[in-house]
């Protein structure tokens, strides 16, 4: 009898342990609670500013001054977006932003694929040394090389046009190009060499192998490299302000000088509701400036996640 009671007690402890902690392949209630709590906490940190921005961008001046109106505006006040739209000169600025963003991103992705394939598949003198130099371009802050780059661009008449972004991207020196070269390097190394050896036996050259075998298999790496490059060029304001000057502009640059542009467009002599720059108008301008990126993310979310999973960024 004592033996059966002990056995029942052990079984009960095992069941309780499985329910709380789980077994191999299944998480228990404690593990699930910990995971979901962590995910909810991280999600809140990222989503809270977006919710705050969206809520306040629809508030009128009365709602902003009313302490009783917290998260939900009394009415959806669209005048904030109308004024922000005018101040940002939205559609012309959007087209200009896409112009100085998409072309360098495409060039950077194409060149990174070439360089990454070369490092992954060919052996040549000083290969490791050159690869280290490429990685060092990511480690060294761009502010360190800003002055010599500015002087070189000035001598070559590259300032004030897209060539200040496009030419470095074409020669593998775009924004964080080393990261994309590393992504393609890891991806191409994972492709079985037997495929390329079979193509060589069939008479295919290295260039044909690259375009017919390597590139089709590297679609996830291409997607993730282009999207990251697109976002980084879009958000770049420091180098863009220096190299473009007044010749080109982007939505992030216009957002930086939003207050000064607003005061010029709506001077203090006009009626008070139109001339006073408040938090709602500022946040409406911020919403308009990030809206294109949000649309790009929602459209390409499936390929973006697949690209991150398969391109080796996660360390797999």
Beta strands, then each sheet from edge to edge (+ up, - down):
strand 1: 22-23
strand 2: 26-27
sheet 1: 1+ 2-
end
